[in-house]
Amino acid sequence: RTGGIAGVFHTAAKVGAWGSWEDFYATNVDGTRNVIECCRDFAVPRLVYTSTPSVVFETEDLRGADESLPYARQSRSRYAASKAIAST
């Protein structure tokens, strides 16, 4: 199948400092998996996934950072942890 879609920008997420792990996981990990599957089902050639600097933040300010930084050894929030999982 093809939907004639040139690309998808996936910017949706459950954000915040509060909430259950299950809610963060369902939205950010399972939700991202659903977006990827739909893109595959409809032969969408490009997917731009936005994450968060939180996935690489340790304790120091991030200056000049880009996507080449490794993920933090310890996530500082459920949001950051779920976004890191969804990115892999």
Residue pairs with C-beta under 8 A, 6 or more apart in sequence:
1 41
1 42
1 43
2 42
2 43
3 42
3 43
3 44
5 42
5 44
6 44
6 45
6 46
7 44
7 45
7 46
7 47
7 48
8 35
8 39
8 44
8 46
8 47
8 48
9 48
9 50
10 32
10 35
10 47
10 48
10 49
10 50
11 50
12 27
12 31
13 27
13 28
13 31
13 52
13 79
13 83
14 23
14 24
14 27
14 28
14 79
14 82
15 79
16 79
17 77
17 79
19 78
20 78
21 78
21 82
24 78
24 79
24 81
24 82
25 82
25 85
27 82
28 79
28 82
28 83
28 85
28 86
29 82
29 85
29 86
31 86
32 49
32 86
33 86
35 47
35 49
36 47
38 44
39 47
49 86
49 87
51 83
51 84
51 86
51 87
52 79
52 80
52 83
53 62
53 65
54 72
54 75
54 76
54 77
54 79
54 80
54 83
55 71
55 72
55 75
55 80
55 83
55 84
55 87
56 62
56 65
56 69
56 70
56 71
56 72
57 72
57 76
57 80
58 72
58 73
58 74
62 69
71 84
71 87
72 80
72 84
75 81
75 84
